Amino acid sequence: LSLHDALPIYGGGGGGASASGNYSDYIVFKYIDGTAKYGVINGLKGSIISYATADLAFAAANIGTCHIYVRSGIYTLGNNLNLLSNTWFQGDGKYTMISTQGGYIGGVDRDNLHISDLTIMGKDGMWLNANTRNCSGYLIENIEMTHAGGGPAGTDAGFEVWTKDGFETSDVKFINCKALGCYAHGFY
């Protein structure tokens, strides 16, 4: 797999699109040839590193202030994927599926998260929480959430925005998102 095989690439250098055509900061993919389970391409350096689990691959790419592009495939989380501030986590549409069997995807005490173009299925869904400070700037778009809630992390909903007393969560946008067959609530 080369960098050019990982297209489409949407920019680079800090999480935004680039007119210069630079590569994404990180591209996470699932091997199909049996050599390893998951890989991460560092689009800025051109290197490819293999990982045994989706959790390890996502952790390697989750450095904050970056664009993480996730190619088509099914990725199962065994732990929470707490994205760092200023991150765009983008799938390849409905064919990029994140199974949240052992943890949520989202951000706790984070700012400026853009999560898009995914199907999320499983118990823990998505958390956007202000737990120890004020948080703002969540753009969630083109996400289909199925059968979420009631998982180990304690979520009751597919999409959960929660703020602890004394703190604020602001500037939260959901665009073209669906919650289907969720435990207690689709959006909470």
N, C-alpha and C positions, 0 to 999 in steps of 0.2 A: 504494500500500500504506500503510495506516495502522497505528498501534499496535494497534488492536483487531483488525485482520486477522491479527496475529501470534499470536493465542491458540493454545494455552493459555499463559498467563503464570503463573509460579509464585512470585512474590515479588520481592524486590529488596533493595537496600541491604546488600550484604555477603555475598551468596551463599546466603542461606537463604530458606526459605518465609516468607511473611508473612501473618498473619491480616487485615491491612489491605487486601489485594488489590493491593498495589503491583506495578508492572511489573518484569519481569526487568531486570537491569542492562543486558544487551546481547542482542540477537536477531540472529543471522546468518541470511540467507536468500538464495535464488537467484532472480533475476528470471525471470519466464516471458514477459514481453512484449518482450524483445529490447532494452530501453533500456540495460541494463548487465548485467554478469554476476552480481555479488554485491552485497549491501547489508548494512549494519549499522545497526540501530536502537538508539540510546542510549535505553533505557527510562526513565532518570531525567530526561533532558532532552527527549525526544520528537523528536529529530532523526534523519534518515536520511541516510547517506553511502554512495555507491556506490564499488565497487572492481573492478578488472579481474580479479583472481585471488582464489581462496579463501584463499591464503596471506596476502594483504594484509588481507582482511576479518577473518580470525581474529586476526592480529597487532593490529589496531585494537581488538578486543574483549578481548584477553588482557592486562588490566592488573593482575590479581591481586585477591584478596578480592572476587570477584564471581561472579555466575551468568551463564553464557553459554548461551543456549538456541538450538539450531540446528534450523531448520525442515527439513521433508522435502526431499530432493534428493540429488544426488551431488556431493560436494566432493572435488576432487583436490588433494592436497598435493604441492607441488614441493620443499618444504623441511620440516625438522622442526618440529612444533608442540609446543614445550616449554612447557606450561602453567605459569603462575606459581602460587606457593603460595596456598592458601585459595581455590581456584577450583572451582566446580561447572560442568562442561562437559556439557550435557545435550542429547541429540538428541530426535527425535520418533518414537522407536521404530525398527523395522526399515527404515522408509522414509527414514531419514537415514543415508546411506552416505558414509563417509570412505575415499577411495582413497589409500593410502600408497605411491604409486609413487616418490616422491622423498624421503621422510622419515618418521619415526615420529610418533605422537601419544603424549603422556604427560608425564612429569616427570623431569628429571634434577636432583638436588639440590633437591628441592621437598618441602614438607610439606602435608598436608591437601588432597589432591586427591580430587574426586568426579567420576568419569567414568561416564556412564550413557546407556542407551537409544539405542545406535548399532549399525550394522553397519560393521565395519572390514574392508576388503579390500585386498590388495596386498602389496608386498614387505616393508615395514618394521614393520608392526604397532604394538604398544604397548610402550614402555619405561618402567619405573619404577626409576630407578637412584640409588643413593647413591654418588657419585663422589668428592666432596671433603669430605663431612660426613655425619653421621647424619641419617636422614630417617624420617618416620613419618606415618601417617594417610592411607592410600590406600583408598578405597572404589570398587571397580569393579563395576558391576552392569548386568545386562541388555545385555551386549555379545556380538555374534556376530562372531567373527574368522574370515576365510577366506583361504586361500592366502598366508599371511604367512611371512616368513623368507627369508634369502638376498638381502636388498636392499642398497642402497648404504650404509645406516647400519651394516651388519654384524650385523643381528639373525639369530638362529638359530631364533626361536620367534615364535608369534603374540603371546603375553603374556610379557614378559620382566621379571623382577624381579632386579636385579643389584646387588651391593654390593662395592665395592672393599675390599681388605684393610685392616683397621683401622677400618672404619666399620660402622654397623648400619642395617638397614631394618626397621622394626617397624610393627605395627598395619596389616597389609595384608589386605584382605578382598575376595574375588571372590564375587559372588552372581549366580547364574543367568547364567553366562558360558559360551560354547562356543567351541572352536577346531576348525575343520574344514579338512582338507587343507593343513596348514601344513608348511613346509620340513623342519625337523628335529624340532621339538617344538611342541606346542600351548601348554603352559605350561612356563616354564623359570625 
